[in-house]
């Protein structure tokens, strides 16, 4: 087995909540030494966000910070600032997701850190980025989803769009930041210098549009809510069966012909499979309502399992709309190792989502649980050249804060 790709790279994760911590988790899985820096006392606000286990940990924090080492530093004390500057001097990558300019006040902005460490790759994640008229504004994934045009296209026509219930903006921006950081590290090999990466949630969601922008710029059409299917790609959508919901993707000509013939052979109207109006995409879109008037009741009269069996038999892509308990028990997810088990000293066995990285010659599954607040203060300080007496004094004075239990 090879070493993981980023072994030997030190990352300072000075971020909170979701996008930044997700970047750190990904880099840790790829082999980097990721040092999570938190405020004294409360730590990352994510410790108290969603599925709180006790006063110190949440499932949210455990998932996003596994595989990291944790320190907690009081930056108001000169010794704490010295600790952080020395830590950043030793780092290859610095990740933060505060409002632009916030870290400049602490001496942790890109200009100051890069002057001390020219090889540093400094990644900032914010709602709007560090330039433009909205750069100063606060924001979360929800705000970017609303402004990006994505939210306006989902849901039932005439009703307010629903919440997506996954943090699309944060996660998508995070994985783009991972790609950019790796590219900057590769570029550093040639240039000898790091650089500032400026990632914005709003930017990344706008970049996701695979057809809406072209609809408007090339045809002057503003996409609208379409509900449960896609009028520009018939037949492609969500259908209600007798005992649940499923999706069908029969929008390709050959798949449609197989599907239509199947429907006709299993109780559909005579001639449905041979109707040439439906044999190309334009014809299916133009006659979409006629098609739905047949397909919807045909699916509704059967249980999900029967519809899936029939469609799998003719190689038409389909799937049940699964609950999360069904996802975790799915043999495909189990076979791919997409749920990682970790042993936690207080909570026992943890089962959390794995990352989708798959390398032929190294394992990127993280087995180390997320750190307690300040858990690795002493060992990180020692790696920076602080002596035992200095470390003891900083711990005693709360410069290096910890809530680690005896």
C-alpha positions in Angstrom: 0.0 0.0 0.0 1.2 3.5 -0.8 1.3 6.3 1.7 -1.8 8.5 1.5 -1.3 11.4 -1.0 -1.1 14.2 1.5 1.1 12.6 4.2 3.6 15.1 5.5 1.3 18.1 4.8 0.3 20.1 7.9 -3.1 21.8 7.8 -4.4 24.4 10.3 -8.2 24.2 10.4 -9.3 27.5 11.9 -12.9 27.1 10.8 -16.3 26.3 12.3 -19.7 24.8 11.5 -19.6 23.0 8.2 -17.8 24.1 5.0 -14.4 24.6 6.6 -14.5 21.6 8.9 -15.5 19.4 5.9 -12.4 20.6 4.0 -10.3 19.6 7.0 -11.9 16.2 7.2 -11.3 15.5 3.5 -7.6 16.6 3.8 -7.2 14.4 6.9 -8.6 11.4 5.0 -6.1 12.1 2.2 -3.3 11.8 4.8 -2.7 15.4 6.0 -2.0 16.2 9.6 -5.0 18.5 10.4 -4.9 20.6 13.6 -8.3 21.8 14.6 -8.1 25.2 16.4 -11.0 26.2 18.6 -11.9 29.0 21.0 -11.5 28.4 24.7 -14.6 27.4 26.6 -17.3 26.7 24.0 -15.1 25.6 21.1 -16.6 25.3 17.6 -20.3 26.2 17.6 -20.8 22.9 15.7 -20.3 21.0 19.0 -23.8 22.1 19.9 -25.4 21.8 16.5 -27.8 18.9 15.6 -27.8 15.6 17.4 -26.2 16.8 20.6 -24.8 13.9 22.6 -23.7 15.8 25.7 -22.4 19.3 26.7 -19.2 18.7 24.7 -20.0 16.8 21.5 -22.6 16.5 18.8 -23.0 14.0 15.9 -22.4 17.0 13.6 -19.0 17.8 15.2 -18.0 14.1 15.3 -18.7 13.6 11.6 -17.0 16.7 10.4 -13.9 16.6 12.6 -12.8 13.0 12.7 -9.1 12.3 12.2 -8.0 15.7 13.4 -5.9 16.8 16.4 -7.5 19.5 18.6 -6.1 22.5 20.2 -7.8 25.4 22.0 -6.0 28.7 22.2 -6.7 32.0 23.9 -5.6 34.5 21.3 -6.1 37.4 23.7 -3.0 36.4 25.6 0.3 37.2 23.8 1.5 33.7 24.4 -1.6 32.4 22.6 -0.9 34.7 19.6 2.7 33.5 19.6 1.5 29.9 19.7 -0.8 30.5 16.7 1.9 32.3 14.7 4.4 29.5 15.2 1.7 27.0 14.3 0.9 28.8 11.1 4.7 29.2 10.3 4.9 25.4 10.4 1.8 24.8 8.3 1.4 24.1 4.6 -2.3 25.0 4.5 -4.6 27.3 6.5 -8.4 26.9 6.2 -10.9 29.5 7.6 -14.5 30.4 7.0 -15.1 33.7 8.7 -16.4 36.9 7.3 -13.8 38.6 5.1 -11.5 40.7 7.3 -12.4 39.1 10.6 -9.1 37.3 11.0 -7.0 40.3 10.0 -7.8 41.7 13.4 -6.2 38.7 15.1 -3.1 38.7 13.0 -4.3 35.7 11.1 -5.2 37.2 7.7 -3.5 36.1 4.6 -1.1 39.2 4.2 0.4 38.7 7.7 0.7 34.9 7.6 2.0 34.7 4.0 4.6 37.4 4.9 5.9 35.0 7.6 5.4 31.8 5.6 5.5 32.5 1.8 4.8 28.8 1.1 1.4 28.8 2.9 -1.7 27.9 0.9 -4.4 29.9 2.6 -8.0 29.0 1.8 -10.9 31.3 2.8 -14.5 30.2 2.5 -17.3 32.8 2.9 -20.8 33.4 1.6 -20.0 35.9 -1.1 -16.2 35.9 -1.4 -13.6 38.5 -0.6 -14.5 40.9 -3.5 -17.7 42.4 -4.8 -20.4 44.6 -3.3 -21.7 41.8 -1.0 -18.3 40.7 0.3 -19.0 42.2 3.7 -22.4 40.5 4.2 -22.9 37.4 6.4 -24.5 34.4 5.0 -25.1 30.6 5.2 -25.8 27.9 2.7 -29.5 28.7 2.8 -28.8 32.3 1.7 -26.7 31.1 -1.2 -29.3 28.5 -2.3 -31.9 31.2 -2.4 -29.8 33.7 -4.3 -28.3 31.2 -6.8 -31.5 30.4 -8.6 -31.5 26.8 -7.5 -34.2 27.1 -4.9 -36.5 28.9 -7.3 -36.6 25.9 -9.6 -37.5 23.2 -7.1 -40.9 22.3 -5.6 -44.5 22.3 -6.7 -45.6 25.1 -9.1 -47.4 27.9 -7.2 -46.0 27.0 -3.8 -43.0 28.3 -1.9 -39.9 26.2 -2.7 -38.9 23.7 0.0 -35.8 23.5 2.0 -33.3 21.0 0.5 -32.4 19.5 3.9 -28.8 18.9 2.9 -26.2 21.7 3.0 -25.6 21.8 -0.7 -23.7 25.1 -0.7 -21.4 24.2 2.1 -20.5 20.7 1.0 -20.1 21.7 -2.7 -18.0 24.7 -1.8 -16.0 22.5 0.6 -15.1 19.8 -2.0 -14.2 22.5 -4.5 -11.9 24.0 -1.8 -10.2 20.6 -1.4 -9.6 20.5 -5.2 -8.2 24.0 -5.2 -6.0 23.4 -2.2 -4.5 20.3 -3.8 -3.9 22.2 -7.0 -2.2 25.0 -5.1 0.0 22.5 -3.3 1.0 21.1 -6.7 1.6 24.5 -8.1 3.8 25.3 -5.1 6.2 22.6 -6.1 7.1 24.6 -9.2 6.7 28.2 -7.9 7.9 27.7 -4.3 5.1 29.9 -3.1 1.6 29.4 -1.8 -1.4 31.6 -2.5 -4.8 32.8 -1.3 -7.8 30.7 -2.4 -11.0 32.7 -2.2 -14.1 30.4 -2.2 -17.7 31.6 -2.1 -20.8 29.6 -1.5 -22.7 31.8 -3.9 -20.1 31.3 -6.6 -20.1 27.6 -6.3 -23.9 27.2 -6.4 -24.1 29.4 -9.5 -21.4 27.2 -11.1 -23.7 24.1 -10.6 -26.2 25.2 -13.1 -25.9 22.6 -15.9 -28.8 23.9 -18.0 -30.6 26.9 -16.4 -28.0 29.5 -17.4 -28.0 28.3 -21.0 -31.8 28.3 -21.1 -31.8 32.0 -20.3 -28.7 33.2 -22.2 -29.3 31.2 -25.3 -33.1 31.0 -25.5 -34.3 33.8 -23.1 -36.2 31.2 -21.0 -36.3 31.4 -17.2 -36.7 27.8 -15.8 -39.7 27.5 -13.4 -40.8 25.0 -10.8 -41.8 21.7 -12.4 -42.9 19.6 -9.5 -42.2 15.9 -9.9 -40.9 15.6 -13.4 -38.9 17.5 -16.0 -40.8 18.8 -18.9 -37.7 19.2 -21.0 -36.6 15.6 -20.5 -39.6 13.3 -20.7 -39.8 10.7 -19.1 -37.7 11.6 -16.1 -39.2 12.1 -12.7 -40.7 10.9 -9.4 -43.8 8.6 -9.5 -46.0 7.4 -6.7 -46.6 3.6 -6.5 -49.1 1.8 -4.4 -46.8 1.6 -1.4 -44.1 4.3 -1.9 -42.3 6.5 -4.4 -39.8 5.7 -7.0 -37.9 7.5 -9.8 -37.8 6.5 -13.5 -35.3 7.8 -16.0 -36.6 6.7 -19.4 -35.7 9.9 -21.2 -33.3 8.3 -23.8 -35.0 7.1 -27.0 -34.0 3.4 -26.7 -34.9 3.3 -23.0 -38.2 5.0 -23.7 -39.2 2.5 -26.4 -38.4 -0.4 -24.1 -40.3 1.2 -21.3 -43.4 2.1 -23.4 -43.5 -1.5 -24.8 -43.4 -2.8 -21.3 -46.2 -0.6 -20.1 -48.4 -1.7 -23.0 -47.6 -5.4 -22.4 -48.5 -5.0 -18.7 -51.9 -3.4 -18.9 -51.2 -0.1 -20.7 -53.2 1.1 -23.6 -52.9 -0.7 -26.9 -50.4 0.9 -29.3 -48.7 2.9 -26.5 -45.3 1.3 -27.3 -45.6 1.9 -31.0 -46.8 5.5 -30.9 -44.2 7.3 -33.0 -45.1 10.7 -31.4 -43.2 9.5 -28.4 -40.1 8.0 -30.2 -37.9 11.1 -29.9 -37.3 13.6 -27.2 -39.0 16.5 -28.8 -42.1 14.5 -29.4 -42.2 13.2 -25.9 -41.8 16.7 -24.4 -44.6 18.0 -26.7 -46.9 15.2 -25.6 -45.8 15.0 -22.0 -49.2 15.2 -20.5 -50.5 12.4 -22.6 -47.6 10.2 -21.5 -48.1 11.1 -17.8 -51.8 10.3 -18.0 -50.8 6.7 -18.9 -47.6 6.2 -16.8 -48.8 7.7 -13.5 -51.8 5.4 -13.0 -49.8 2.4 -14.3 -47.2 3.0 -11.6 -49.8 3.8 -9.0 -51.5 0.4 -9.4 -48.4 -1.5 -8.5 -46.1 -1.8 -5.5 -42.7 -0.3 -5.8 -40.9 -3.6 -5.8 -42.9 -4.9 -8.7 -42.2 -1.8 -10.8 -38.5 -1.9 -10.1 -38.4 -5.6 -11.0 -40.1 -4.9 -14.3 -37.9 -2.0 -15.2 -34.7 -3.7 -14.1 -35.6 -6.5 -16.4 -35.5 -4.2 -19.4 -32.5 -2.1 -18.2 -34.4 1.1 -17.7 -32.8 3.1 -14.8 -35.0 3.3 -11.7 -34.8 3.4 -8.0 -37.0 3.5 -4.9 -37.0 6.8 -3.0 -35.3 5.5 0.1 -35.5 6.6 3.7 -32.2 7.1 5.5 -32.5 3.8 7.4 -32.9 2.0 4.1 -29.9 3.8 2.7 -27.7 2.6 5.6 -28.9 -1.0 5.1 -28.5 -0.9 1.3 -26.1 -3.7 0.2 -24.5 -1.4 -2.3 -23.6 1.2 0.4 -22.4 -1.6 2.7 -20.2 -3.1 0.0 -18.7 0.3 -0.8 -17.9 1.0 2.8 -19.8 4.2 2.9 -20.6 3.9 6.6 -17.5 4.1 8.8 -17.5 2.6 12.3 -15.4 4.3 15.0 -14.9 3.4 18.6 -15.3 6.4 20.9 -14.2 6.2 24.6 -17.4 7.7 25.9 -20.1 7.0 23.2 -19.1 3.5 22.1 -19.5 2.5 18.5 -20.2 5.5 16.2 -21.5 4.9 12.7 -21.1 7.9 10.4 -20.9 8.6 6.7 -17.6 7.8 5.0 -16.1 10.0 2.3 -16.4 8.8 -1.3 -12.6 8.7 -2.0 -11.5 5.4 -3.5 -7.8 4.8 -4.3 -6.5 1.5 -5.7 -3.5 1.5 -3.4 -4.3 3.3 -0.2 -7.1 3.4 2.4 -8.6 6.9 3.2 -11.1 5.7 5.8 -10.6 7.7 9.0 -10.7 5.6 12.2 -9.7 8.3 14.7 -12.6 10.1 16.4 -13.0 13.8 16.5 -10.9 15.4 19.3 -12.1 16.7 22.6 -11.6 20.5 23.1 -7.9 21.1 23.5 -7.1 17.4 23.5 -3.8 17.7 21.8 -2.6 21.0 23.2 0.6 19.7 24.7 1.8 17.6 21.9 1.2 20.3 19.3 3.0 22.8 21.4 5.9 20.5 21.8 6.1 20.0 18.1 6.4 23.8 17.8 9.4 24.0 20.1 7.7 25.0 23.4 9.4 23.6 26.4 7.7 21.6 29.1 7.7 24.5 31.6 6.2 26.8 29.0 3.5 24.3 28.1 2.6 23.7 31.8 2.3 27.5 32.4 0.1 28.0 29.3 -2.2 25.2 30.4 -2.3 26.4 34.0 -3.1 30.0 32.9 -5.7 28.8 30.3 -3.8 30.1 27.3 -4.1 26.5 26.1 -7.5 25.5 27.2 -8.8 21.9 27.6 -11.9 20.1 28.8 -10.3 16.7 28.4 -11.5 14.5 31.3 -8.9 12.7 33.5 
